Amino acid sequence: MLTIAICDANTEYRKVTADIWSRALFDTEDVSFRFYGGGKGLIDDYEKGTFQADILIMDLLLPDVSGLRLLQYVRNKDAAITIILQTEAEELAVVGYRYRVFDFIVKHKSLKEIG
C-alpha cells in the first residue's frame, strides 16, 4: 500500500488534493492518506515514531511552523521520502530543491497539472 501524507492548512484543499491524486494517479494502486493541518502535528508524529508515508505533499505556507524549517526537518529525519511542494509561494520553488524536493506544483494551477 502506498501512503501519502498531505500537510496543508486548508482542510478543503487537503481533501481535494487527496481526491485528485487518488483518481488521477493511483486508480489501480492501493493508496491511503494521512492529513496534517500544520507542521506541528507532522513533527509530533516523527518524534513519536508514528509518521509513515511514502510521499509527502506539503505547502510551505503553514500557520504554526515555517514551511522551510519543516522541509529541512523532514529531510533530516527521512532521506528517502519523496517530497512534493504544493504551494502558492512560487518564489520558494528553487529553495525547495536544496532539500531534494521531487516536484513543485503551484496550488492554483494544480488541478490542471495533476489531472
C-alpha positions as a LaTeX table, in Angstrom:
\begin{tabular}{lrrr}
\hline
Residue & $x$ (\AA) & $y$ (\AA) & $z$ (\AA) \\
\hline
Met1 & 0.00 & 0.00 & 0.00 \\
Leu2 & 1.20 & 3.48 & $-0.87$ \\
Thr3 & 0.74 & 6.12 & 1.84 \\
Ile4 & 0.62 & 9.82 & 1.02 \\
Ala5 & 0.81 & 12.49 & 3.73 \\
Ile6 & $-0.73$ & 15.86 & 2.88 \\
Cys7 & 0.27 & 18.86 & 5.00 \\
Asp8 & $-1.81$ & 21.94 & 4.25 \\
Ala9 & $-3.59$ & 24.44 & 6.49 \\
Asn10 & $-6.75$ & 24.38 & 4.36 \\
Thr11 & $-8.97$ & 21.40 & 5.21 \\
Glu12 & $-10.88$ & 21.52 & 1.95 \\
Tyr13 & $-7.69$ & 21.73 & $-0.07$ \\
Arg14 & $-6.34$ & 18.62 & 1.70 \\
Lys15 & $-9.46$ & 16.71 & 0.67 \\
Val16 & $-9.36$ & 17.96 & $-2.91$ \\
Thr17 & $-5.66$ & 17.12 & $-3.18$ \\
Ala18 & $-6.26$ & 13.57 & $-1.96$ \\
Asp19 & $-9.12$ & 13.13 & $-4.38$ \\
Ile20 & $-7.10$ & 14.43 & $-7.34$ \\
Trp21 & $-4.09$ & 12.26 & $-6.57$ \\
Ser22 & $-6.10$ & 9.13 & $-5.94$ \\
Arg23 & $-8.19$ & 9.47 & $-9.12$ \\
Ala24 & $-5.56$ & 10.79 & $-11.49$ \\
Leu25 & $-2.52$ & 8.81 & $-10.47$ \\
Phe26 & $-3.43$ & 5.86 & $-8.32$ \\
Asp27 & $-6.65$ & 4.45 & $-9.71$ \\
Thr28 & $-5.11$ & 0.99 & $-9.86$ \\
Glu29 & $-2.91$ & 1.39 & $-6.79$ \\
Asp30 & $-3.93$ & 0.76 & $-3.20$ \\
Val31 & $-3.39$ & 4.17 & $-1.59$ \\
Ser32 & $-4.10$ & 5.73 & 1.80 \\
Phe33 & $-3.78$ & 9.30 & 3.01 \\
Arg34 & $-2.68$ & 10.97 & 6.22 \\
Phe35 & $-3.70$ & 14.59 & 6.75 \\
Tyr36 & $-1.91$ & 17.35 & 8.65 \\
Gly37 & $-3.25$ & 20.87 & 9.15 \\
Gly38 & 0.18 & 22.18 & 10.05 \\
Gly39 & 3.75 & 21.26 & 10.70 \\
Lys40 & 3.50 & 20.64 & 14.45 \\
Gly41 & 1.36 & 17.53 & 14.04 \\
Leu42 & 3.70 & 16.14 & 11.44 \\
Ile43 & 6.74 & 16.81 & 13.63 \\
Asp44 & 4.94 & 15.25 & 16.61 \\
Asp45 & 4.34 & 12.07 & 14.60 \\
Tyr46 & 8.03 & 11.94 & 13.60 \\
Glu47 & 9.08 & 12.41 & 17.23 \\
Lys48 & 6.70 & 9.66 & 18.40 \\
Gly49 & 7.88 & 7.38 & 15.62 \\
Thr50 & 4.37 & 7.14 & 14.14 \\
Phe51 & 4.90 & 9.07 & 10.91 \\
Gln52 & 4.68 & 6.70 & 7.97 \\
Ala53 & 4.36 & 7.88 & 4.39 \\
Asp54 & 5.98 & 7.19 & 1.06 \\
Ile55 & 5.15 & 10.62 & $-0.34$ \\
Leu56 & 4.74 & 13.94 & 1.45 \\
Ile57 & 2.78 & 16.66 & $-0.36$ \\
Met58 & 3.21 & 19.86 & 1.59 \\
Asp59 & 2.51 & 23.55 & 1.45 \\
Leu60 & 5.25 & 25.93 & 2.56 \\
Leu61 & 2.75 & 28.44 & 3.93 \\
Leu62 & 1.72 & 26.90 & 7.25 \\
Pro63 & 0.17 & 28.59 & 10.30 \\
Asp64 & 2.30 & 27.05 & 13.02 \\
Val65 & 5.74 & 26.21 & 11.63 \\
Ser66 & 7.86 & 27.75 & 8.90 \\
Gly67 & 7.40 & 25.57 & 5.83 \\
Leu68 & 11.11 & 25.78 & 5.04 \\
Arg69 & 12.03 & 24.70 & 8.56 \\
Leu70 & 9.56 & 21.82 & 8.29 \\
Leu71 & 11.05 & 20.83 & 4.95 \\
Gln72 & 14.53 & 20.84 & 6.47 \\
Tyr73 & 13.32 & 18.86 & 9.49 \\
Val74 & 11.63 & 16.19 & 7.37 \\
Arg75 & 14.61 & 15.82 & 5.06 \\
Asn76 & 16.98 & 15.45 & 8.05 \\
Lys77 & 14.73 & 12.78 & 9.57 \\
Asp78 & 13.93 & 10.92 & 6.37 \\
Ala79 & 16.31 & 10.98 & 3.42 \\
Ala80 & 14.19 & 8.57 & 1.37 \\
Ile81 & 10.75 & 10.18 & 1.45 \\
Thr82 & 9.51 & 11.71 & $-1.80$ \\
Ile83 & 8.52 & 15.34 & $-1.17$ \\
Ile84 & 6.28 & 17.36 & $-3.45$ \\
Leu85 & 5.80 & 21.02 & $-2.67$ \\
Gln86 & 2.31 & 22.25 & $-3.48$ \\
Thr87 & 2.04 & 25.92 & $-2.64$ \\
Glu88 & 1.18 & 29.40 & $-3.86$ \\
Ala89 & 4.66 & 30.58 & $-2.84$ \\
Glu90 & 6.21 & 30.20 & $-6.29$ \\
Glu91 & 9.26 & 32.21 & $-5.25$ \\
Leu92 & 10.26 & 29.41 & $-2.86$ \\
Ala93 & 10.43 & 26.70 & $-5.52$ \\
Val94 & 14.17 & 26.98 & $-6.01$ \\
Val95 & 14.82 & 26.79 & $-2.27$ \\
Gly96 & 12.90 & 23.52 & $-2.12$ \\
Tyr97 & 15.31 & 21.80 & $-4.46$ \\
Arg98 & 18.06 & 22.34 & $-1.90$ \\
Tyr99 & 16.23 & 19.66 & 0.10 \\
Arg100 & 15.88 & 17.25 & $-2.84$ \\
Val101 & 12.23 & 18.00 & $-3.49$ \\
Phe102 & 10.86 & 15.76 & $-6.21$ \\
Asp103 & 8.49 & 18.32 & $-7.74$ \\
Phe104 & 6.90 & 21.72 & $-7.25$ \\
Ile105 & 3.26 & 22.39 & $-8.09$ \\
Val106 & 1.72 & 25.85 & $-7.95$ \\
Lys107 & $-1.51$ & 25.47 & $-5.99$ \\
His108 & $-3.87$ & 27.45 & $-8.16$ \\
Lys109 & $-2.66$ & 25.55 & $-11.21$ \\
Ser110 & $-2.53$ & 22.10 & $-9.61$ \\
Leu111 & $-5.88$ & 20.85 & $-10.92$ \\
Lys112 & $-4.69$ & 21.27 & $-14.50$ \\
Glu113 & $-1.17$ & 19.96 & $-13.84$ \\
Ile114 & $-2.21$ & 16.83 & $-11.97$ \\
Gly115 & $-5.47$ & 15.94 & $-13.70$ \\
\hline
\end{tabular}
